[in-house]
Amino acid sequence: MRRTRGSVAIGLAVVASLAALTACSPGGSAPSSGASSDVTLTVSRWSGPQADAQQKLLDEYSKQTGVTVKMDAIDYGQLKQKQTLNMSTKTGQYDLVYVPEAWFGEYSQAGYLTPLDDMVKDTSLTGADWNQSDFEKSGLDVYTTAAGSLQALPYFAQTPLLVYDKDKLKAAGFDEPKTWDDVLKVAAYFKDQGSGIALPFKQGSAITNVMAALLAGNNTDFFDASGKLDLTSPAVVQTVQFMQALSKDSLAGSNGWHWDEVNKALQFGQAPIGISSSGLFTALEDPNQSNVSGKLGYAPLPYAQAPAGLLQTWAWAVPADSKNQQEAFKLAAWLDGKQALTEMSQADPSFISFRTSLAADPALAKNAPWLAAANEAFKNGVTLPLQPAAPELLDALATGLSGVVTNGDDPATMLQSVQNTEASKF
């Protein structure tokens, strides 16, 4: 699931914080041209704390423009089905849909989405302070078709990052670990001291997420340049060999952990270093929840060639059957404006946008010290495979990787086996 994780308590804090923010300042200057009190927009997105917080911004937008905005927030598990049903039958019910990268290709190929290329050039629609060059190119690329058409505005992302206790590493004589060799040395040292690195290597999505980011950091991919599955290339084998080597110096039991368990081990000081997801980091820096707040450093995952990250993203798209396409785009651009994004990030520091200027904002970085690392990772960000057969491939890899890190199975043999069973599907 692509949602940013968070507790109900965090969600209520987000709502309260946003309410205070919007009470004292506008959510950003909405485009004035064409705003009409007889326009009603319906927004489709998943329900939960982020949706509750976002409702405050939508209410503020309505006050500024006179446009009525309704939110149809439903459970994530039903969201795609409902969006697809409405767009495929052209009901015109939705004017703005919240879309993850995993669904974007299907929606675009089916003709469900409106091209935004001309709209993003029109300041009467974007607002005067719109600056598309402020968005990370990797985010824009995710929602741009092969033909070069931008069909959604990237909104927020999360990515796996390396987290470490700065004091403990400094006392042991280590600088910030960056490369594979750096991290292997740090992990081995702390393993000898009785702990090790906490890893989300439980069979499932987390271990393949880590693999995807590590592949990008080794300048390789699941596929070759022609798009054929290529799991037996030397660079892919080398990457899985690194994962196996790292797992040997893991914190006891963490080869069977997911993101949550790793985050808790970091949060309570049980692990001096680990790999976790940025969507969970608010708890790490909350002094009421964490034993190590203010003591942690953040970096892209270790790399062999260059820093890289995994883009787990959501974006705003205008359905092709919307009767209010320009008004819907105005709302999307407003939500993606610096002021509205700042308010979301202030309310929930785990909310990371694609605007590079916000990554350097000292006020935001004070509460979200992982921003610089996340944006460095996003510059070389990749997505998981998005082809129709990708879920089967990722399940097979998750099973194989689990055997590699828990049973010591040979990486090359495992990858060859998955290659043999999955290659014909791509």
N, C-alpha and C positions, 0 to 999 in steps of 0.2 A: 504494500500500500504506500502511496506517495505522500501521505499527509505528514506534516511536521508533528512529532509526538509532543504531548504535554498533558499534565494532569488537569483535573477540573479546577483545582485551586489556582493553578497558573492562569487558566482561562478566565476565571472570575477577576483575577488581578488585572489581566489585559483589558477586560471590559471597563473596570473602574478607572484604570489609567487613561484609556482612550476617552472616556466620558469627561474626565478632568481636562484633558488636552483640548478636546473640541469645544469645551465650554469657554476656554480662554483664548483660543485662536482658531482661525478657519483652517480647513483641511487642505488649503491651496486654492489659488484663484482659478475658478472654473471658467472655461471659454464662454463669453457672453453672447456671441453671435448665434442666433437661431434658437436660444433657449426658450422653451414654451411651457406654460403651466398646463397645457392640455396634452402633454406627452407623458405616457407611463411606460417605464422600462422594467422588464422582469429579468432578474439575474439568477442563473442556475449555478449552484456550487454545493460542496459537501457541507454538512452541518458540523457543529462543534465549536470549541472556544474561539478559533480564528474567525469563523463566520459571525459569532456573537460580537466580537470586537469590530469586525468590518461593518456591521450594521450601523454603528455609530458614525462611521465615515459616510455611509450612504445617506443617512439622515441629514448630515451636514451638507452634502451635495444638493439634496433636495431643497434645503433652505436657501442655498446660494443661487440656484437656477430656476426653481419653480417646477422642475421635473420630478414627477413621482417615481420613486424607485422601489420596487418590490423584490424581495429575495425569496427564492424557492430553494431553501436549504434542506437537503435530504441526506440520509445515511450514505456514506461513500459506496457501500456495496450495491446500492441501487442507482447511483448517479449516472453511470455510463448508459445503462439500459434506458433510463428516462430521457436523457439527452438525445440518444440515437433515435428513439421512437418519435420524438417530436420533430427532429430535424429531417428524418427520412420521409415523414409524412407531410412535411411542410405546414405544420400547424401555425407557425409564426408565434408560438407561445413565448419563446425565449428571445431576448435581445442581446444578452451577453452570457456566454458560457465559460465556466472555469474548466480548463483542459490541461491534463498532464502530457508530458512528452510521449508517453506510451500510447495515447489515444490519438494524438495529433495527425499522424500519417493516415490512419483510417478515415478520420473526419475529412481531411483535405482531399484525399483521393475520391471520396464519395461525393465531393462537391458541396459539403455541408457549410463551408466557411467562406466568408467574404474576404477577398484580397484587400490588404490595408496599405498598399504601396503609395497610392495617391493621398490617402487620408493623413499619413504621417508627415506629409510635406505641406499640409494645409494648416497654418497657424490658427485659423479661425476654429479649427476642430481640436488641435492639440493644446492650445493655449500658448501664450507668448514665451513662456520659459521652458518649453519642450526642447530637449537636446538629445537627439537619438544617439549621437556619438558618445554620450555618457553611459550608455548601456554596454555591458560586456558583449563583445561580438559573439562569443560562444553561445550566449543566451538567445540572441537574435537568430543565430544559425539554426538552433534547434527548431524554431518555429517558422523557418523559411523553406519553401518547397524546393525540390530539385531544379525546378524551372526558374527559381530565384524570386518567388513571390512570398512576401511576409504576410502570414495569415493569422498571427496572434501576437500579443504584446507580452513578453516574458515578465512575470510578476515576482515570484520568489523561488528560492532554491535551497536545498540542503545537500551536504556532501560529507563523506567520511573524512576525518582529519586525525592527525597524530596529536595526542595530548600528553603532556609530561609535567612533572613537578620540577620547577626550575631550581629550587633549593637543593633537592636531592641529587639532581644531575650535576649541579655545580660543585657540591661537596664531593662527588665522585670523580670530578675532573673532566666532565663532558660538557661540550657546547651543545647548542641545539642540534639534534640529529636530523640530517637531511637525506642522505643517500642510504641505499640498502646496507652498505658496510657500516655506516654510522649506527644504524638502528640495531643491527646484529650485535655490535660490540656492547651497546648499552643494555640490550636485553640479556646477553650472556652475563654481564657483570652483576646485574640485579638478581638473576637466577641463582648465581653463586651466593648471593647475600640472603637468599630465601624467599624471593618474590618472583620477579620476572615481568614480562609484558602481558597486559590483558588484551585478549584478541576475541573478536566476535566471530568465531569460526564454527559455530554450531551449524549443522547441516540446514540449509535454507537460504534465504535471500541475502543475508548480510555477507556471507563468505564470497558469493559471486559478485556482490557490489565491490568488495575490497579487491577482488581479482581484476575487475574491469578498470578500476583506477590505477592499479599497479601495472597493468598492461600498457595503459596510456603513458605512464611514467617510464616505461621501457621502450617507448616509440613503436608499439605494436598493437594488435587488435585481435579479436576473435576471427576476423575475416581478412583475406588478402585484398590486394588492390582491385581485383575484379569482382569482389563481393562473395567469393567462395569461402566456405568454412575452412579455416587453416589453423587448427589447434596443435598441429605437430611441428610448426615452425620452431627453429631454435630459440627465438625470443620468447615465445609463449611457454615453452618447456622451462626455460631459464626462470621465468617469472614464478611458475608454480614451484620450482625448486627453492626459490627464495621463501615462498610462503611456508614450505615444509621446514626449512632451516629455522625460520622465525618461530614456528610453533614449538620447536624443541626447547625454547627458552621462554615459554609462556607461563604466566601465573597458573598455579595448579587449578585445573578444572576449566580454565577459560577457553580451551579448544571446543568446549561444549556450550559456550555462552552466545547470546545475541547482544544487540546494542545495549539494552537496558542493564544487563548484568555488568557489562564493561563499565558503563557510566557510573554505576553505583560503586564499583571497586575504586574508580578514580575519585569519586565524590567523597568517599570516607577515608581516603588515604591508604587503601590497601594495596593499590598498584601505583608504582612511581611513573609508569608510562603505559599507554594503551591506545587503541584505535576505537574511536566512537563517532557518532553522527552529530553534526552541528545542530540538528533539531532538538537535541537533548541538553545542550550546553548551558542553558539558563540555570539549571539546578547546580551546576559545578561552581558558578560564581555567586550564588546566593548564600551569604554568610549564615542564614538561618537554616540552610539545608546541607551545607558543605563544610567539611573540615579543612579544605584546601583553597577556599575562595581567595583570589588575589595572588596565589602562588603558582598558578599554572601557565604553561606556555603552549602555543598551538602552532602547528605547521602542516603543510600538505603531507599526504602519505609519502613515505620514503620512496625514492626513485632511483632508477639506474641511469636514465638519460636526462630527464627534466621534470620539474614539478608538474603534477596533473591532478585532476579531480573527477568525480562522478557527478554529473548533473541530474539531480532528481528534482524536477521543476514543475511549476504550474504557470499557466498563462491565461490571458483574457482574449477570447475570440468572439467575433460577431457572426452569428448564424446567417447563412445566405437567405433564409426565409424571413428574417426580421423585417418588420415594416418601419423600423426606426434606426436604420443602420448608422447614419451619421451621429444621431444622438447617443446611440449605444457606444460608438467609438469615443465620443467626447468623455463619457463616463469612464471608459477603460483608461484613456489617456490621463484623466484626472487622478484616478486611483494609482496610476504609475508615475504620477508627478512626485517631485522631490519632497514636498511638504507632507503629502498623504503617506508616502513611504516612510518618512522620518517618524511620523506619529505612530505608525504600526511598529516600527523598530524600537521606539522608545518604550512602548507598552509591552512588547514581547521581544527581548533582545535576540531570541533564536530566529526571529523573522529576518531573513537575509534577502535583500533585493539584488537586482542586477546592475544598479547604478554605481559606477566606480567612485563617483564623488562622495557617496554616502559611506563607502568603505574607508575613506580617509577622514571622515567626520570625527573629530576627537570626542565630541559629546556622546556619540553612539558607541565609539570604540571603548569608552570608559566602562560601559556596562556589557559590552560584547567584544572582549579582547581577541576573539577568534576571527574578526572580520577580515583583517589583512591576510591571514592564512587562507581563508575561504576564497577570497577574491583572487589570490595568486593561483589557487587550484582551478578556479573557474576559467582562467585565461587559457588553460589547456584542458578544458572540460569535455568529457565524452558522456554519452548516454549508454545505458544497457542496450543490447540488440533489440530492435523494434519490429523485426519481421514477424509474420503470423506464427511461424514455428519457434520463435524465440523462447517462449515459456518452457517448452519441452527441452530445449537445449540447456537452459539455465538450471532446470531441475536435475538433468543428467550431470551437469558440472558440479552442482552442489553436492550430490551424492558422491561423486568421484573425489572432490576436494576433501570431503569429510574423511574418506578413507586415507587420503594422503597425509592429513595432519594428525589423525588419531591412531591410525594403524601402521603408518610408515609405508603405505603403498607407493610404488614407483611412479613419479609424476609423468614420465614419458609414456609408460604403459597405459596409465589411466587416460591420458589425453588421446592416445591412439584409439582406445576403445570408444570413447565418446565421439571421436571423429568418424569412426566406422559406422556408428549407429545413427548419427544425426546429419551427416554431410548431404545425403540425398534430399533432405527437406529444404535446402537453401539453394 
